[in-house]
Amino acid sequence: MHQRVFDVTVADQVNEAIDRIEADIGAIDILVNNAGAARAPLEEFPDEAWHDLMRTNVDSVYLVGKAVARP
């Protein structure tokens, strides 16, 4: 099994990791894009935590999907 650790919310790290993975094992045929988090009830949720949550739950799906879809 090949394992890589990188921050899925940082585009540069995503692109570098996908490049390394594809260089090591070839093109990615199947992507399970499964990052996510939940933290607190809405009324207790600070604004910065909301932005972190969106980076993890939404931005990461876009960034990893885009990196894997590159020709």
C-alpha atoms as one frame of an Amber mdcrd trajectory, in Angstrom:
protein
   0.000   0.000   0.000   1.230   3.483  -0.822   0.563   6.167   1.762   1.208
   9.888   1.509   0.442  12.543   4.101  -0.363  16.085   3.002  -2.731  18.924
   3.847  -5.681  18.616   1.462  -6.578  22.281   2.059  -3.288  23.636   0.629
  -3.150  23.589  -3.185   0.661  23.454  -3.413   0.815  20.447  -1.082  -1.981
  18.699  -2.979  -0.325  19.231  -6.356   3.107  18.127  -5.089   1.660  15.013
  -3.433  -0.338  13.994  -6.505   2.723  14.553  -8.697   4.824  12.332  -6.370
   2.158   9.627  -6.231   1.774   9.529 -10.005   5.555   9.520 -10.480   5.894
   6.591  -8.057   2.942   4.397  -9.077   1.415   5.871 -12.237  -1.837   7.617
 -13.032  -4.591   7.542 -10.447  -7.521   5.527 -11.801  -9.902   5.869  -8.851
 -10.129   8.718  -6.345 -12.037   8.446  -3.080 -12.101  12.095  -2.062 -13.088
  11.697   1.579 -11.934  14.499   3.879 -14.351  16.034   6.328 -14.863  17.463
   9.779 -17.561  18.765  12.099 -16.906  20.741  15.232 -19.717  22.352  17.250
 -23.337  23.486  17.154 -23.867  26.448  14.810 -24.647  28.930  17.597 -21.297
  28.091  19.226 -19.294  28.065  16.005 -16.696  30.857  15.644 -16.318  32.383
  12.178 -12.698  31.234  11.738 -13.700  27.669  12.601 -16.347  27.904   9.873
 -13.710  28.903   7.314 -11.456  26.031   8.434 -14.387  23.637   8.122 -15.162
  24.831   4.578 -11.492  24.462   3.583 -11.528  20.892   4.867 -14.976  19.797
   3.672 -15.319  21.710   0.386 -12.053  23.231  -0.833 -10.162  19.961  -0.362
 -12.577  18.063  -2.618 -12.029  20.643  -5.355  -8.240  20.810  -4.923  -7.612
  17.043  -4.860 -10.102  16.347  -7.655  -8.544  19.031  -9.828  -5.011  17.740
  -9.207  -5.965  14.151 -10.032  -7.878  15.200 -13.169  -4.908  17.000 -14.693
  -3.659  15.444 -17.931
